[in-house]
Amino acid sequence: MNQDPYQTPQQGAPGITAGQRSIKRLKKIDPVIAGTVQGVIMGAFGLIYIPFGLIMMFTGFASGDAGGMGVGIGAGLGIMIFVPILYGVLGFITGLIAAFIYNVAVRFTGGLRLEFEDEF
């Protein structure tokens, strides 16, 4: 019996047992949701730069020079605030673009085949 892998029964359907694999096709990605997820992930990666901002601030304090202290504090605060926001915004934009490109490409390629295993 030749069965189309995209027509596999849904979870909980009669005849499905634990550990049975099913293949699904990803036909479309919502660009706004993809952008939001990518923005949150990239914003979280931007938080990695906070310790570097703190180091710049403390280096400015340790310099004892009023000009150096101002630059150190300004650069440190800039890194701690601006970089996570910038990463989040750019992540959102790239997520939107990537989802749009995927949705166009899927028309020509048929989409990604994803294999799932049911666990009960």
Sine and cosine of phi, psi and omega as CSV:
sin_phi,cos_phi,sin_psi,cos_psi,sin_omega,cos_omega
0.00,0.00,0.89,-0.46,0.00,-1.00
-1.00,0.05,0.92,-0.39,-0.08,-1.00
-0.93,-0.38,0.71,-0.71,0.06,-1.00
-0.95,0.32,0.83,-0.56,-0.06,-1.00
-0.90,0.43,-0.33,0.95,0.01,-1.00
-0.99,0.14,-0.19,0.98,-0.03,-1.00
-0.97,-0.23,0.54,0.84,0.01,-1.00
-0.96,0.30,0.49,-0.87,0.00,-1.00
-0.90,0.44,0.44,-0.90,0.02,-1.00
-0.97,0.24,0.32,-0.95,0.01,-1.00
-0.87,0.49,0.68,-0.74,0.01,-1.00
1.00,0.09,-0.05,1.00,0.01,-1.00
-0.96,0.29,0.44,-0.90,0.02,-1.00
-0.86,0.52,0.66,-0.75,0.05,-1.00
1.00,-0.09,-0.09,1.00,0.03,-1.00
-1.00,-0.08,0.77,-0.64,0.04,-1.00
-0.91,-0.42,0.28,-0.96,-0.01,-1.00
-0.86,0.52,0.67,-0.74,0.04,-1.00
1.00,0.06,-0.06,1.00,0.01,-1.00
-0.95,0.31,0.65,-0.76,-0.03,-1.00
-0.99,-0.12,0.57,-0.82,0.09,-1.00
-0.71,-0.70,0.57,-0.82,0.00,-1.00
-0.95,-0.31,0.78,-0.63,0.01,-1.00
-0.86,-0.51,0.35,-0.94,0.02,-1.00
-0.90,-0.43,0.76,-0.65,0.05,-1.00
-1.00,0.07,0.95,-0.31,-0.12,-0.99
-1.00,-0.07,-0.47,0.88,-0.07,-1.00
-0.38,-0.92,0.54,-0.84,0.08,-1.00
-0.86,-0.51,0.77,-0.64,0.05,-1.00
-0.94,0.33,0.91,-0.41,-0.08,-1.00
-0.86,0.50,-0.62,0.79,-0.03,-1.00
-0.92,0.38,-0.67,0.74,0.02,-1.00
-0.92,0.38,-0.68,0.74,0.04,-1.00
-0.88,0.48,-0.67,0.74,0.03,-1.00
-0.90,0.43,-0.65,0.76,0.02,-1.00
-0.90,0.44,-0.73,0.69,0.01,-1.00
-0.88,0.48,-0.74,0.68,0.01,-1.00
-0.89,0.46,-0.63,0.78,0.03,-1.00
-0.90,0.44,-0.67,0.74,0.03,-1.00
-0.91,0.42,-0.69,0.73,0.00,-1.00
-0.89,0.45,-0.74,0.68,-0.02,-1.00
-0.93,0.37,-0.57,0.82,0.09,-1.00
-0.88,0.47,-0.63,0.78,0.05,-1.00
-0.91,0.42,-0.64,0.77,0.07,-1.00
-0.89,0.45,-0.56,0.83,0.04,-1.00
-0.89,0.45,-0.44,0.90,0.04,-1.00
-0.91,0.42,-0.32,0.95,0.03,-1.00
-0.87,0.48,-0.44,0.90,-0.06,-1.00
-0.99,0.16,-0.12,0.99,-0.01,-1.00
-0.86,0.50,-0.71,0.71,0.04,-1.00
-0.86,0.51,-0.56,0.83,0.03,-1.00
-0.92,0.39,-0.59,0.81,0.08,-1.00
-0.90,0.43,-0.65,0.76,0.03,-1.00
-0.90,0.43,-0.65,0.76,0.03,-1.00
-0.88,0.47,-0.68,0.73,0.02,-1.00
-0.89,0.45,-0.61,0.79,0.01,-1.00
-0.91,0.41,-0.72,0.69,-0.03,-1.00
-0.93,0.38,-0.52,0.85,0.06,-1.00
-0.92,0.40,-0.63,0.78,0.05,-1.00
-0.90,0.43,-0.64,0.76,0.05,-1.00
-0.90,0.44,-0.66,0.75,-0.08,-1.00
-0.95,0.31,-0.34,0.94,-0.05,-1.00
-0.92,0.40,-0.47,0.88,0.00,-1.00
0.97,0.24,-0.18,0.98,0.02,-1.00
-1.00,-0.01,0.76,-0.65,-0.04,-1.00
-0.87,0.49,-0.63,0.78,0.03,-1.00
-0.92,0.39,-0.67,0.74,0.01,-1.00
-0.92,0.40,-0.59,0.81,0.01,-1.00
-0.91,0.40,-0.67,0.74,0.01,-1.00
-0.90,0.44,-0.67,0.74,0.02,-1.00
-0.92,0.40,-0.69,0.73,-0.01,-1.00
-0.89,0.46,-0.69,0.72,0.01,-1.00
-0.92,0.38,-0.71,0.71,0.00,-1.00
-0.89,0.47,-0.72,0.69,0.00,-1.00
-0.92,0.39,-0.65,0.76,0.00,-1.00
-0.89,0.45,-0.74,0.67,0.03,-1.00
-0.91,0.42,-0.62,0.79,0.04,-1.00
-0.87,0.50,-0.70,0.71,0.01,-1.00
-0.91,0.41,-0.69,0.72,-0.08,-1.00
-0.93,0.37,-0.48,0.88,-0.04,-1.00
-0.98,-0.17,-0.75,0.66,-0.15,-0.99
-0.96,0.29,-0.67,0.74,-0.10,-1.00
-0.90,0.44,-0.75,0.66,0.03,-1.00
-0.88,0.48,-0.62,0.79,0.02,-1.00
-0.92,0.39,-0.71,0.71,0.02,-1.00
-0.87,0.49,-0.72,0.70,0.02,-1.00
-0.87,0.49,-0.67,0.74,0.01,-1.00
-0.89,0.45,-0.71,0.71,-0.01,-1.00
-0.91,0.41,-0.73,0.68,0.01,-1.00
-0.90,0.43,-0.57,0.82,0.07,-1.00
-0.90,0.44,-0.66,0.75,0.04,-1.00
-0.88,0.47,-0.72,0.70,-0.02,-1.00
-0.90,0.44,-0.72,0.70,0.00,-1.00
-0.92,0.38,-0.53,0.85,0.08,-1.00
-0.91,0.42,-0.67,0.74,0.07,-1.00
-0.87,0.50,-0.74,0.67,-0.04,-1.00
-0.90,0.43,-0.70,0.71,-0.02,-1.00
-0.89,0.46,-0.67,0.74,0.02,-1.00
-0.91,0.41,-0.64,0.77,0.04,-1.00
-0.89,0.46,-0.73,0.69,0.01,-1.00
-0.89,0.46,-0.65,0.76,0.04,-1.00
-0.88,0.48,-0.71,0.71,-0.04,-1.00
-0.89,0.45,-0.53,0.85,0.08,-1.00
-0.96,0.28,-0.71,0.70,-0.04,-1.00
-0.90,0.44,-0.55,0.84,-0.05,-1.00
-0.91,0.42,-0.42,0.91,0.04,-1.00
-0.91,0.42,-0.51,0.86,-0.04,-1.00
-1.00,-0.09,-0.46,0.89,-0.12,-0.99
-0.96,-0.28,-0.30,0.95,-0.02,-1.00
1.00,-0.06,-0.17,0.99,0.06,-1.00
0.99,-0.11,0.11,-0.99,0.04,-1.00
-0.99,0.17,0.62,-0.79,0.13,-0.99
-0.99,-0.14,0.84,-0.54,-0.01,-1.00
-0.92,-0.38,0.71,-0.70,0.00,-1.00
-0.95,-0.30,0.78,-0.62,-0.01,-1.00
-0.88,-0.48,0.47,-0.88,0.09,-1.00
-0.84,-0.54,0.80,-0.60,0.02,-1.00
-0.97,0.22,0.71,-0.70,0.07,-1.00
-0.83,-0.55,0.78,-0.62,0.00,-1.00
-0.90,-0.44,0.00,0.00,0.00,0.00
